[in-house]
Amino acid sequence: MTDDGFAVFVGARYPALVRYGTLLTGDRGHGEDLAQEALVKTHRAWQRLHPDGDPEGYTRQVMVRAAWRAGRRLWRRELPAAAPPDRATEVDAFDVRDTTEVVLAALRELPAGQRVVLVLRYWAGLSEQEIATQLDCSAGTVKSRASRALATLRRSGGPLTDAFTHTVV
């Protein structure tokens, strides 16, 4: 694959990678940054990935590890503003049915390590052992992070509570 192949890959998979990054970080802007940083690393490794590699798998792995490490940093590179930015006043008729913001708000409340584990477990559908391998940690760490995250979501009492009341970790 050449640089043209990389451009085709990015053109086809960028929106999905941004969605994945948004889930991993809990914020669309950070998700986009995460996807872009991972794509830079994927581009550097592009020749190694050709012809039998899995560029999307590689990119997602880079994103997961970066999101996992970000949770360990004390400073997140942002300083809060004195006042929140203006929001659009237009009412969206589908807001009551759209769960995107509800899910993202719930994920934002979790520490990065717990959020990453939940996304990998319930969105990506990985097993506990696969997550442990991907994050280079023990399966016990994965189980405890998932358990704590689910307990936090249940305690929050928001609209996601029902979704996690029957979940067995």
C-alpha atoms as one frame of an Amber mdcrd trajectory, in Angstrom:
protein
   0.000   0.000   0.000   1.242   3.425  -0.805   0.376   6.824   0.592  -2.642
   6.642  -1.726  -3.698   3.511   0.152  -3.334   5.361   3.433  -5.456   8.242
   2.106  -8.156   5.782   1.049  -8.020   4.121   4.476  -8.351   7.452   6.294
 -11.157   8.602   3.993 -13.119   5.421   4.599 -12.514   4.870   8.319 -11.986
   8.327   9.835 -15.597   8.850  11.042 -15.628   5.426  12.725 -12.248   6.084
  14.349 -13.462   9.434  15.682 -16.568   7.741  17.155 -14.310   5.163  18.802
 -12.058   7.909  20.154 -15.092   9.805  21.434 -16.203   6.767  23.403 -12.700
   6.195  24.758 -12.273   9.798  25.906 -15.867  10.811  26.629 -15.516  13.928
  24.463 -15.816  14.448  20.709 -12.946  16.939  20.513 -10.599  14.688  22.456
 -11.810  11.721  20.426 -10.891  13.506  17.222  -7.470  14.406  18.643  -6.950
  10.794  19.692  -7.881   9.511  16.223  -5.582  12.002  14.511  -2.635  11.206
  16.778  -3.176   7.485  16.160  -3.386   8.036  12.402  -0.011   9.801  12.478
   1.493   6.712  14.108  -0.336   4.460  11.646   1.103   6.443   8.750   4.603
   5.984  10.160   4.007   2.223  10.364   2.175   2.007   7.029   4.944   0.131
   5.192   5.108  -2.476   7.980   1.354  -2.975   7.766   1.476  -3.739   4.053
   0.264  -6.085   2.601  -1.012  -8.414   5.314  -1.410  -5.978   8.198  -4.575
  -4.673   9.774  -4.307  -0.866   9.675  -7.617  -0.320  11.462  -6.750  -2.779
  14.196  -3.348  -1.138  14.590  -4.922   2.343  14.746  -7.522   1.261  17.309
  -4.797  -0.364  19.418  -2.794   2.872  19.384  -5.948   4.777  20.398  -6.750
   2.417  23.279  -3.232   2.551  24.675  -3.113   6.354  24.400  -6.488   6.696
  26.152  -5.348   4.242  28.838  -2.130   6.220  29.438  -4.011   9.535  29.450
  -5.885   8.417  32.544  -2.603   8.106  34.415  -1.523  11.674  33.744  -2.290
  14.253  36.385  -2.620  17.140  33.969  -4.974  16.835  31.015  -3.729  19.883
  29.017  -6.924  21.861  29.512  -7.795  24.670  31.833 -11.445  25.393  32.600
 -12.922  28.597  31.212 -14.476  31.216  33.488 -17.818  30.784  31.734 -19.133
  28.028  29.476 -19.310  28.789  25.749 -22.596  29.865  24.193 -24.790  27.024
  23.028 -27.157  26.942  20.110 -30.746  27.721  21.077 -32.212  25.623  18.295
 -34.279  22.699  19.604 -33.599  19.288  18.119 -36.782  17.207  17.783 -34.793
  13.974  18.158 -32.996  14.904  21.380 -35.430  12.872  23.486 -34.586   9.724
  21.494 -30.874  10.335  21.042 -28.878   8.526  23.692 -25.490   9.708  22.445
 -25.186  12.581  24.897 -26.536  10.476  27.761 -23.934   7.771  27.112 -21.102
  10.278  26.686 -22.100  12.140  29.854 -22.094   8.879  31.809 -18.714   7.874
  30.347 -17.251  11.305  31.183 -17.995  10.701  34.857 -15.714   7.663  34.914
 -11.935   7.698  35.286 -10.140   7.006  31.992  -9.096   3.479  32.966 -12.657
   2.447  33.795 -14.041   4.160  30.692 -11.559   2.398  28.392 -12.376  -0.996
  29.911 -16.144  -0.471  29.488 -15.775   0.659  25.875 -13.598  -2.334  25.019
 -15.899  -4.756  26.852 -19.342  -3.555  25.838 -18.788  -1.587  22.635 -15.888
  -3.442  21.040 -17.100  -6.773  22.474 -13.714  -7.967  23.704 -13.346 -10.582
  26.425 -11.670  -9.744  29.714  -8.543 -11.632  28.652  -8.409  -9.822  25.283
  -8.706  -6.484  27.066  -5.982  -7.449  29.532  -3.704  -8.399  26.645  -4.453
  -5.194  24.767  -3.866  -3.002  27.835  -0.911  -5.042  29.100  -2.483  -5.589
  32.506  -3.998  -8.521  34.391  -7.503  -9.881  33.833  -8.157  -9.058  37.493
  -7.446  -5.392  36.800  -9.918  -5.478  33.918 -12.575  -7.123  36.103 -12.141
  -4.683  38.974 -12.200  -1.625  36.704 -15.333  -2.855  34.943 -16.985  -3.684
  38.253 -16.221  -0.252  39.721 -17.376   1.503  36.555 -20.676  -0.381  36.481
 -21.230   0.301  40.183 -20.644   4.022  39.575 -23.080   4.038  36.661 -25.714
   2.221  38.735 -25.292   4.657  41.642 -25.654   7.660  39.361 -29.305   6.743
  38.853 -29.396   8.218  35.338 -31.136   6.797  32.269 -28.368   4.215  31.832
 -29.077   2.585  35.181 -31.522   0.058  33.705 -29.036  -0.953  31.030 -26.505
  -2.004  33.675 -28.734  -3.446  36.404 -28.800  -6.863  34.755 -25.162  -6.887
  33.646 -22.984  -9.554  35.205 -19.286  -8.805  35.335
